[in-house]
């Protein structure tokens, strides 16, 4: 019997060669009928899979089996010679895999096709997979109602206006470029236009648990800044985050160096350098003309000015399903009011989480709190303001969640063109309650109620109700239950 070195051939080449050998064997069988009569009875072979007219329809399903499974189903041609043999081919030719499925009772099911790119982890399958990124599309839309027209707004994807709002549609592209780099880009589309939210490359597997990231990315300040809108526990941001860091992720172009300590718990330090640009101040009220420079956190002071951001965070698991994470952040840069004037922001955050084990009831609990202090230099004064929020999110079962948030901001010139006058409060307080239903980890329907108290803008409490829909298509990470 002729033995083909299949290890040195592609599956397609091997299948074709086997077909030619089958034709040759058929001719020899005609010339020697006695030898053919003595051959053991066979059903379908891989040789027949190239010729759909050869095998009976009930046998076509075996073309979908792997060579080793097919060999196990057929009697051997001859005793296997001693010594090392070429290993079996790992997969059937793509043309074989596309053969019609058998309709005979008890026929073996077709094997599923291997996913391109190894499931999005960087081209583990074939040459084509190395250049195919994970592609995702996430949509956010809302319908809102407010009890007063004069009310504080947050801007960006936050649903500030009454009626329907397309908060954003996010197109994501992610892939491992090669063994040394991974890359990602996130493009946000809304009624206001199209914006590249993030586009960066980061290293993989550097010595000493180091990582370098460069491009346009959400800087590592606090907990909320690196979260995209579809990952929020509420339909909008905490007030202090929108006021101090802006209504969208704070993501100027820059570079980051981070390090994870080799400890039994998670400890990560990161340092960032970014181009100086306007940060904060957007969406201070529902009336665009009332947005003033006094709400701005950072600005452009000079050609060579940079923003410097640092963060240290630690996460410690305990009692099996419980974990505690704490972090501290700082940002330093030009205030934008004059060439030599600076701004500083300091932040601290805490997250306590109970996560269910696999196969559990689905009950989960998290408590997250974050506070910030901002110090800004102006030509004739130093303005200081602060803000804090606290969230509690409970998943009653995997698909149903309830969330509660309280937040407050206060201090000098919270929005206003001049520092707070005597007897005039610039404090803004807000409470929110949200109920969510997730039919799956890729979709979510959320109903939220807000109550806002802003004496500087309105003499009465402003009530609001928002209904939000979120959906995810493609390879984006599933929503965490």
Secondary structure, DSSP 4 states (H G I P E B T S, - for coil): -----GGGS-HHHHHHHHHHHHHHHHHHHHH-HHHHHHSPP----GGGGG-TTTS-GGGGGGGGS-HHHHHHHS--SSPPPSS--PPPPSS--HHHHTSPPP-STTPPPPPPPPPTHHHHTS--SHHHHTT--EEEEEEEEEEEEES-SS-----TTS--SSEEEEEEEEEEEEEE-SSSEEEEEEEEEETTEEEEEEEEEEESS-GGGEEEEEEE-----TTTTTS-GGG-SSSS--HHHHHHH-SS----EEEEEEEE--SSSEEEEEEEEEE---BS-TTSSSSGGG--GGG-SB---STT-EEEEEEEEEEEEETTTEEEEEEEEEEEEE-SSSTT-EEEEEEEEEEEEE-PPTTS---EEEEEEEEEEEEEEETTEEEEEEEEEEEEEEEEETTEEEEEEEEEEEETTTTSSSPPPTT----EEEEEEEEEEEEETTEEEEEEEEEEE-TTT-SSPEEEEEEEEEEEEESSPPPP-
